[in-house]
């Protein structure tokens, strides 16, 4: 059951103020946080149908589907936009009070980021409806200016991927970038009375304190059957010029918790597109490196889950997972018995693990807006056999993961 704080938004309507999902590392569609265990995204009928007819064997490798909610746009007197979702419980409070409370929470977190000397990192985010509240103070004005400058510099930040250098942040900027773009699109056709449908999905990183996330675009083909000729040509070119063609997989984004700097090391999709096969392998090593040591204790559990997924995908006849992604997730703050400052990590026997035998690791398939299969209401072409492009990518990914501990 989904539980969250509801808000009274006037005129007899209640709603939930949606927040940007700060752990979104890839994709172009904004993910929103509905509550601690639930995220939501704009509904695409083809994706909804996939979740509602999902093969039982695949459920362990996909987010739990929690249903659909209605979302509407709300504009305040100064023109700031927020997204309000219909609630699933009856508790509510004032939206104005909630906005002030939320912005105060944000301000406290940001203050801790800037002034705390503790060993903890904090996720920072900025939400458009809260802008006026934050900028009422002098400190808030300085903070707002910094955030706006950051967004203005977003394109140049992405261009820096030419040098294959990762950005180190106390938050991942990509989710905020997507959220800003989404609100900009909606604002051009703002209608507070129009309801938008969103999918409710499990927040697959909610159990992690410092989630390390790798977003991989899987397969050798990315365009769906419904793609225009222009989009088809564009997607084919992206695949040909990246590791999608050579390996069947490319990096769409990642964040890695760095134990030495208590920050996230972040890379985006533009970085991933420029990688050679060797660069891709180095990037996977980077994903498993916490700034002090290479987490070789993660290799076996990741490999284990990828092989289990591969076995399932091979049995899914007629399925084509075009443009879908695969998330690899692990906890970034594993405590080890060894002194990490020595610059190396021991194997799993010297690690304080979650559970009985392995660190906390998760592998999940996401983004099924262009997935097609026999029996789908939206398929234009029926394919035979499993998705060989996806299988090609998984098999190469497994080989690279297997070789990490050997090569290092």
CORKAUR-V642354 format. One record per residue. N is the residue number from 1. RES is the residue in one small letter. SS is DSSP state (@ for helix, = for strand, . for the rest). PHI is phi in whole degrees, -180 to 180 (* if undefined). BURIAL is + if it has 24 or more other ideal C-beta (glycine too) atoms within 12 Angstrom, else -. Layout:
n:N res:RES ss:SS phi:PHI burial:BURIAL
n:N res:RES ss:SS phi:PHI burial:BURIAL
//
This chain:
n:1 res:x ss:. phi:* burial:-
n:2 res:x ss:. phi:-87 burial:+
n:3 res:x ss:. phi:-126 burial:-
n:4 res:x ss:. phi:-159 burial:+
n:5 res:x ss:. phi:-81 burial:+
n:6 res:x ss:= phi:-94 burial:+
n:7 res:x ss:= phi:-126 burial:+
n:8 res:x ss:= phi:-87 burial:-
n:9 res:x ss:. phi:-109 burial:+
n:10 res:x ss:. phi:88 burial:-
n:11 res:x ss:. phi:56 burial:-
n:12 res:x ss:. phi:78 burial:-
n:13 res:x ss:. phi:-99 burial:-
n:14 res:x ss:= phi:-120 burial:+
n:15 res:x ss:= phi:-164 burial:+
n:16 res:x ss:= phi:-115 burial:+
n:17 res:x ss:= phi:-72 burial:+
n:18 res:x ss:. phi:-79 burial:+
n:19 res:x ss:= phi:-110 burial:+
n:20 res:x ss:= phi:-61 burial:+
n:21 res:x ss:. phi:-88 burial:+
n:22 res:x ss:. phi:-74 burial:+
n:23 res:x ss:. phi:-103 burial:+
n:24 res:x ss:. phi:-77 burial:+
n:25 res:x ss:. phi:-109 burial:+
n:26 res:x ss:. phi:-149 burial:+
n:27 res:x ss:. phi:82 burial:+
n:28 res:x ss:. phi:-117 burial:+
n:29 res:x ss:. phi:-90 burial:+
n:30 res:x ss:. phi:-69 burial:+
n:31 res:x ss:. phi:-93 burial:+
n:32 res:x ss:= phi:-120 burial:+
n:33 res:x ss:= phi:-89 burial:+
n:34 res:x ss:= phi:-93 burial:+
n:35 res:x ss:= phi:-152 burial:+
n:36 res:x ss:. phi:-59 burial:-
n:37 res:x ss:. phi:-110 burial:-
n:38 res:x ss:= phi:-139 burial:+
n:39 res:x ss:= phi:-118 burial:+
n:40 res:x ss:= phi:-141 burial:+
n:41 res:x ss:= phi:-148 burial:+
n:42 res:x ss:= phi:-54 burial:+
n:43 res:x ss:. phi:-74 burial:+
n:44 res:x ss:. phi:-119 burial:+
n:45 res:x ss:@ phi:-56 burial:-
n:46 res:x ss:@ phi:-65 burial:+
n:47 res:x ss:@ phi:-72 burial:+
n:48 res:x ss:@ phi:-59 burial:+
n:49 res:x ss:@ phi:-63 burial:+
n:50 res:x ss:@ phi:-60 burial:+
n:51 res:x ss:@ phi:-63 burial:+
n:52 res:x ss:@ phi:-76 burial:-
n:53 res:x ss:. phi:-119 burial:+
n:54 res:x ss:. phi:-59 burial:+
n:55 res:x ss:. phi:-59 burial:+
n:56 res:x ss:@ phi:-54 burial:-
n:57 res:x ss:@ phi:-62 burial:-
n:58 res:x ss:@ phi:-90 burial:+
n:59 res:x ss:@ phi:-62 burial:-
n:60 res:x ss:@ phi:-69 burial:-
n:61 res:x ss:@ phi:-112 burial:+
n:62 res:x ss:= phi:-132 burial:+
n:63 res:x ss:. phi:-64 burial:+
n:64 res:x ss:. phi:-66 burial:+
n:65 res:x ss:= phi:-86 burial:+
n:66 res:x ss:= phi:-114 burial:+
n:67 res:x ss:= phi:116 burial:+
n:68 res:x ss:= phi:-127 burial:+
n:69 res:x ss:= phi:-129 burial:+
n:70 res:x ss:= phi:-95 burial:+
n:71 res:x ss:= phi:-129 burial:+
n:72 res:x ss:= phi:-128 burial:+
n:73 res:x ss:= phi:-88 burial:+
n:74 res:x ss:= phi:-125 burial:+
n:75 res:x ss:= phi:-114 burial:-
n:76 res:x ss:. phi:-86 burial:+
n:77 res:x ss:. phi:-66 burial:-
n:78 res:x ss:. phi:-101 burial:-
n:79 res:x ss:. phi:95 burial:-
n:80 res:x ss:. phi:-72 burial:+
n:81 res:x ss:= phi:-107 burial:+
n:82 res:x ss:= phi:-141 burial:+
n:83 res:x ss:= phi:-106 burial:+
n:84 res:x ss:= phi:-117 burial:+
n:85 res:x ss:= phi:-103 burial:+
n:86 res:x ss:. phi:-66 burial:+
n:87 res:x ss:. phi:-81 burial:+
n:88 res:x ss:. phi:-118 burial:+
n:89 res:x ss:. phi:-136 burial:-
n:90 res:x ss:. phi:-108 burial:-
n:91 res:x ss:. phi:-73 burial:-
n:92 res:x ss:= phi:-154 burial:+
n:93 res:x ss:= phi:-147 burial:-
n:94 res:x ss:= phi:-75 burial:-
n:95 res:x ss:@ phi:-63 burial:+
n:96 res:x ss:@ phi:-61 burial:-
n:97 res:x ss:@ phi:-63 burial:-
n:98 res:x ss:@ phi:-65 burial:+
n:99 res:x ss:@ phi:-64 burial:+
n:100 res:x ss:@ phi:-65 burial:-
n:101 res:x ss:@ phi:-65 burial:-
n:102 res:x ss:@ phi:-64 burial:+
n:103 res:x ss:@ phi:-68 burial:+
n:104 res:x ss:@ phi:-66 burial:-
n:105 res:x ss:@ phi:-63 burial:-
n:106 res:x ss:@ phi:-60 burial:+
n:107 res:x ss:@ phi:-61 burial:+
n:108 res:x ss:@ phi:-63 burial:-
n:109 res:x ss:@ phi:-64 burial:+
n:110 res:x ss:@ phi:-66 burial:+
n:111 res:x ss:@ phi:-62 burial:-
n:112 res:x ss:@ phi:-64 burial:-
n:113 res:x ss:@ phi:-61 burial:+
n:114 res:x ss:@ phi:-77 burial:-
n:115 res:x ss:@ phi:-116 burial:-
n:116 res:x ss:. phi:-72 burial:-
n:117 res:x ss:. phi:-107 burial:-
n:118 res:x ss:. phi:-73 burial:-
n:119 res:x ss:. phi:-90 burial:-
n:120 res:x ss:. phi:-98 burial:-
n:121 res:x ss:. phi:-105 burial:+
n:122 res:x ss:. phi:-128 burial:+
n:123 res:x ss:. phi:-89 burial:+
n:124 res:x ss:. phi:-104 burial:+
n:125 res:x ss:. phi:-151 burial:+
n:126 res:x ss:. phi:-130 burial:+
n:127 res:x ss:. phi:-120 burial:+
n:128 res:x ss:@ phi:-50 burial:+
n:129 res:x ss:@ phi:-63 burial:+
n:130 res:x ss:@ phi:-97 burial:+
n:131 res:x ss:@ phi:-56 burial:+
n:132 res:x ss:@ phi:-62 burial:-
n:133 res:x ss:@ phi:-64 burial:+
n:134 res:x ss:@ phi:-68 burial:+
n:135 res:x ss:. phi:-81 burial:+
n:136 res:x ss:. phi:-70 burial:-
n:137 res:x ss:. phi:-102 burial:-
n:138 res:x ss:@ phi:-62 burial:-
n:139 res:x ss:@ phi:-62 burial:-
n:140 res:x ss:@ phi:-61 burial:+
n:141 res:x ss:@ phi:-62 burial:-
n:142 res:x ss:@ phi:-65 burial:-
n:143 res:x ss:@ phi:-66 burial:+
n:144 res:x ss:@ phi:-61 burial:+
n:145 res:x ss:@ phi:-61 burial:-
n:146 res:x ss:@ phi:-62 burial:-
n:147 res:x ss:@ phi:-65 burial:+
n:148 res:x ss:@ phi:-66 burial:-
n:149 res:x ss:@ phi:-62 burial:-
n:150 res:x ss:@ phi:-61 burial:+
n:151 res:x ss:@ phi:-66 burial:+
n:152 res:x ss:@ phi:-65 burial:-
n:153 res:x ss:. phi:-91 burial:-
n:154 res:x ss:@ phi:-59 burial:+
n:155 res:x ss:@ phi:-63 burial:-
n:156 res:x ss:@ phi:-70 burial:-
n:157 res:x ss:@ phi:-63 burial:+
n:158 res:x ss:@ phi:-66 burial:+
n:159 res:x ss:@ phi:-67 burial:-
n:160 res:x ss:@ phi:-66 burial:-
n:161 res:x ss:@ phi:-64 burial:+
n:162 res:x ss:@ phi:-56 burial:-
n:163 res:x ss:@ phi:-91 burial:-
n:164 res:x ss:. phi:54 burial:-
n:165 res:x ss:. phi:-104 burial:-
n:166 res:x ss:. phi:-85 burial:+
n:167 res:x ss:= phi:-91 burial:+
n:168 res:x ss:= phi:-106 burial:-
n:169 res:x ss:= phi:-139 burial:+
n:170 res:x ss:. phi:-88 burial:+
n:171 res:x ss:. phi:-153 burial:+
n:172 res:x ss:. phi:-90 burial:+
n:173 res:x ss:@ phi:-76 burial:+
n:174 res:x ss:@ phi:-67 burial:+
n:175 res:x ss:@ phi:-61 burial:+
n:176 res:x ss:@ phi:-68 burial:+
n:177 res:x ss:@ phi:-61 burial:+
n:178 res:x ss:@ phi:-64 burial:+
n:179 res:x ss:@ phi:-65 burial:+
n:180 res:x ss:@ phi:-62 burial:+
n:181 res:x ss:@ phi:-63 burial:+
n:182 res:x ss:@ phi:-64 burial:+
n:183 res:x ss:@ phi:-65 burial:+
n:184 res:x ss:@ phi:-63 burial:-
n:185 res:x ss:@ phi:-65 burial:-
n:186 res:x ss:@ phi:-67 burial:+
n:187 res:x ss:@ phi:-66 burial:-
n:188 res:x ss:. phi:-71 burial:-
n:189 res:x ss:. phi:-136 burial:-
n:190 res:x ss:. phi:-64 burial:-
n:191 res:x ss:. phi:-144 burial:-
n:192 res:x ss:. phi:-66 burial:+
n:193 res:x ss:. phi:-93 burial:-
n:194 res:x ss:. phi:-82 burial:-
n:195 res:x ss:= phi:-97 burial:-
n:196 res:x ss:= phi:-108 burial:+
n:197 res:x ss:= phi:-90 burial:-
n:198 res:x ss:= phi:-124 burial:+
n:199 res:x ss:= phi:-84 burial:+
n:200 res:x ss:= phi:-99 burial:+
n:201 res:x ss:= phi:-133 burial:+
n:202 res:x ss:= phi:-60 burial:+
n:203 res:x ss:. phi:-81 burial:+
n:204 res:x ss:. phi:-74 burial:+
n:205 res:x ss:. phi:-108 burial:+
n:206 res:x ss:. phi:-65 burial:-
n:207 res:x ss:. phi:-85 burial:-
n:208 res:x ss:. phi:-101 burial:+
n:209 res:x ss:. phi:-80 burial:-
n:210 res:x ss:. phi:-129 burial:+
n:211 res:x ss:= phi:-69 burial:+
n:212 res:x ss:= phi:-97 burial:+
n:213 res:x ss:= phi:-131 burial:+
n:214 res:x ss:= phi:-118 burial:+
n:215 res:x ss:= phi:-105 burial:+
n:216 res:x ss:= phi:-116 burial:+
n:217 res:x ss:= phi:-83 burial:+
n:218 res:x ss:= phi:-101 burial:+
n:219 res:x ss:. phi:99 burial:+
n:220 res:x ss:. phi:-96 burial:+
n:221 res:x ss:. phi:-130 burial:+
n:222 res:x ss:. phi:-115 burial:+
n:223 res:x ss:. phi:-81 burial:+
n:224 res:x ss:. phi:-81 burial:+
n:225 res:x ss:. phi:-64 burial:+
n:226 res:x ss:. phi:-92 burial:-
n:227 res:x ss:. phi:-69 burial:-
n:228 res:x ss:. phi:-69 burial:-
n:229 res:x ss:@ phi:-61 burial:-
n:230 res:x ss:@ phi:-66 burial:-
n:231 res:x ss:@ phi:-68 burial:-
n:232 res:x ss:@ phi:-58 burial:-
n:233 res:x ss:@ phi:-63 burial:-
n:234 res:x ss:@ phi:-65 burial:-
n:235 res:x ss:@ phi:-69 burial:+
n:236 res:x ss:@ phi:-62 burial:-
n:237 res:x ss:@ phi:-63 burial:-
n:238 res:x ss:@ phi:-60 burial:+
n:239 res:x ss:@ phi:-67 burial:+
n:240 res:x ss:@ phi:-63 burial:-
n:241 res:x ss:. phi:-95 burial:-
n:242 res:x ss:. phi:-137 burial:+
n:243 res:x ss:@ phi:-74 burial:+
n:244 res:x ss:@ phi:-60 burial:+
n:245 res:x ss:@ phi:-77 burial:+
n:246 res:x ss:@ phi:-81 burial:-
n:247 res:x ss:. phi:-119 burial:+
n:248 res:x ss:. phi:77 burial:+
n:249 res:x ss:= phi:-160 burial:+
n:250 res:x ss:= phi:-144 burial:+
n:251 res:x ss:= phi:-81 burial:+
n:252 res:x ss:= phi:-106 burial:+
n:253 res:x ss:= phi:162 burial:+
n:254 res:x ss:= phi:-164 burial:+
n:255 res:x ss:= phi:-138 burial:+
n:256 res:x ss:= phi:-131 burial:+
n:257 res:x ss:= phi:-70 burial:+
n:258 res:x ss:= phi:-104 burial:+
n:259 res:x ss:. phi:-67 burial:+
n:260 res:x ss:. phi:-79 burial:-
n:261 res:x ss:. phi:-112 burial:-
n:262 res:x ss:. phi:48 burial:+
n:263 res:x ss:= phi:-132 burial:+
n:264 res:x ss:= phi:-95 burial:+
n:265 res:x ss:= phi:-90 burial:+
n:266 res:x ss:= phi:-123 burial:+
n:267 res:x ss:= phi:-129 burial:+
n:268 res:x ss:. phi:-117 burial:+
n:269 res:x ss:@ phi:-68 burial:+
n:270 res:x ss:@ phi:-68 burial:+
n:271 res:x ss:@ phi:-62 burial:+
n:272 res:x ss:@ phi:-64 burial:+
n:273 res:x ss:@ phi:-66 burial:+
n:274 res:x ss:. phi:-91 burial:+
n:275 res:x ss:. phi:-75 burial:+
n:276 res:x ss:. phi:-82 burial:-
n:277 res:x ss:@ phi:-54 burial:-
n:278 res:x ss:@ phi:-67 burial:-
n:279 res:x ss:@ phi:-64 burial:+
n:280 res:x ss:@ phi:-62 burial:+
n:281 res:x ss:@ phi:-63 burial:+
n:282 res:x ss:@ phi:-65 burial:+
n:283 res:x ss:@ phi:-66 burial:+
n:284 res:x ss:@ phi:-66 burial:+
n:285 res:x ss:@ phi:-63 burial:+
n:286 res:x ss:@ phi:-62 burial:+
n:287 res:x ss:@ phi:-64 burial:+
n:288 res:x ss:. phi:-98 burial:+
n:289 res:x ss:= phi:-108 burial:+
n:290 res:x ss:. phi:-95 burial:+
n:291 res:x ss:. phi:92 burial:+
n:292 res:x ss:. phi:-119 burial:+
n:293 res:x ss:. phi:-151 burial:+
n:294 res:x ss:= phi:-83 burial:+
n:295 res:x ss:. phi:-81 burial:+
n:296 res:x ss:. phi:-66 burial:+
n:297 res:x ss:@ phi:-69 burial:+
n:298 res:x ss:@ phi:-89 burial:+
n:299 res:x ss:@ phi:-60 burial:+
n:300 res:x ss:@ phi:-63 burial:+
n:301 res:x ss:@ phi:-65 burial:+
n:302 res:x ss:@ phi:-67 burial:+
n:303 res:x ss:@ phi:-59 burial:+
n:304 res:x ss:@ phi:-60 burial:-
n:305 res:x ss:@ phi:-70 burial:+
n:306 res:x ss:@ phi:-65 burial:+
n:307 res:x ss:@ phi:-66 burial:+
n:308 res:x ss:@ phi:-64 burial:-
n:309 res:x ss:@ phi:-66 burial:+
n:310 res:x ss:@ phi:-57 burial:+
n:311 res:x ss:@ phi:-60 burial:-
n:312 res:x ss:@ phi:-73 burial:+
n:313 res:x ss:@ phi:-62 burial:+
n:314 res:x ss:. phi:-62 burial:-
n:315 res:x ss:. phi:-96 burial:-
n:316 res:x ss:. phi:-92 burial:+
n:317 res:x ss:. phi:-66 burial:-
n:318 res:x ss:. phi:80 burial:-
n:319 res:x ss:. phi:-76 burial:+
n:320 res:x ss:= phi:-131 burial:+
n:321 res:x ss:= phi:-96 burial:+
n:322 res:x ss:. phi:-62 burial:+
n:323 res:x ss:. phi:68 burial:+
n:324 res:x ss:. phi:-82 burial:+
n:325 res:x ss:= phi:-121 burial:+
n:326 res:x ss:= phi:-124 burial:+
n:327 res:x ss:= phi:-99 burial:+
n:328 res:x ss:= phi:-114 burial:+
n:329 res:x ss:= phi:-130 burial:+
n:330 res:x ss:= phi:-150 burial:+
n:331 res:x ss:= phi:-78 burial:+
n:332 res:x ss:. phi:-81 burial:+
n:333 res:x ss:. phi:-115 burial:+
n:334 res:x ss:. phi:-75 burial:+
n:335 res:x ss:. phi:-91 burial:-
n:336 res:x ss:= phi:-114 burial:+
n:337 res:x ss:. phi:-71 burial:-
n:338 res:x ss:. phi:-71 burial:-
n:339 res:x ss:. phi:-76 burial:-
n:340 res:x ss:@ phi:-65 burial:+
n:341 res:x ss:@ phi:-68 burial:-
n:342 res:x ss:@ phi:-73 burial:-
n:343 res:x ss:. phi:91 burial:-
n:344 res:x ss:. phi:-148 burial:-
n:345 res:x ss:. phi:-113 burial:+
n:346 res:x ss:. phi:-83 burial:-
n:347 res:x ss:. phi:-76 burial:+
n:348 res:x ss:@ phi:-63 burial:+
n:349 res:x ss:@ phi:-69 burial:-
n:350 res:x ss:@ phi:-106 burial:-
n:351 res:x ss:= phi:-111 burial:+
n:352 res:x ss:. phi:-77 burial:-
n:353 res:x ss:. phi:-99 burial:+
n:354 res:x ss:. phi:-86 burial:-
n:355 res:x ss:. phi:89 burial:-
n:356 res:x ss:. phi:-92 burial:-
n:357 res:x ss:. phi:-137 burial:-
n:358 res:x ss:. phi:-133 burial:+
n:359 res:x ss:. phi:-63 burial:+
n:360 res:x ss:. phi:-73 burial:+
n:361 res:x ss:= phi:-133 burial:+
n:362 res:x ss:= phi:-142 burial:+
n:363 res:x ss:= phi:-128 burial:+
n:364 res:x ss:= phi:-138 burial:+
n:365 res:x ss:= phi:-86 burial:+
n:366 res:x ss:= phi:-141 burial:+
n:367 res:x ss:. phi:67 burial:+
n:368 res:x ss:. phi:-119 burial:+
n:369 res:x ss:. phi:-65 burial:+
n:370 res:x ss:. phi:-118 burial:+
n:371 res:x ss:= phi:-75 burial:+
n:372 res:x ss:= phi:-131 burial:+
n:373 res:x ss:. phi:-168 burial:+
n:374 res:x ss:. phi:-63 burial:-
n:375 res:x ss:. phi:103 burial:-
n:376 res:x ss:. phi:-71 burial:+
n:377 res:x ss:. phi:-70 burial:-
n:378 res:x ss:. phi:-115 burial:+
n:379 res:x ss:. phi:-76 burial:+
n:380 res:x ss:. phi:-102 burial:-
n:381 res:x ss:. phi:-134 burial:-
n:382 res:x ss:. phi:-101 burial:-
n:383 res:x ss:. phi:-102 burial:+
n:384 res:x ss:. phi:-101 burial:-
n:385 res:x ss:. phi:74 burial:-
n:386 res:x ss:. phi:-78 burial:+
n:387 res:x ss:. phi:-81 burial:+
n:388 res:x ss:@ phi:-69 burial:+
n:389 res:x ss:@ phi:-67 burial:+
n:390 res:x ss:@ phi:-67 burial:+
n:391 res:x ss:@ phi:-63 burial:+
n:392 res:x ss:@ phi:-58 burial:+
n:393 res:x ss:@ phi:-66 burial:+
n:394 res:x ss:@ phi:-64 burial:+
n:395 res:x ss:@ phi:-64 burial:+
n:396 res:x ss:@ phi:-68 burial:+
n:397 res:x ss:@ phi:-62 burial:+
n:398 res:x ss:@ phi:-62 burial:+
n:399 res:x ss:@ phi:-61 burial:+
n:400 res:x ss:@ phi:-66 burial:+
n:401 res:x ss:@ phi:-62 burial:+
n:402 res:x ss:@ phi:-60 burial:-
n:403 res:x ss:@ phi:-83 burial:-
n:404 res:x ss:@ phi:-61 burial:+
n:405 res:x ss:@ phi:-67 burial:+
n:406 res:x ss:@ phi:-70 burial:-
n:407 res:x ss:@ phi:-66 burial:-
n:408 res:x ss:. phi:-83 burial:-
//
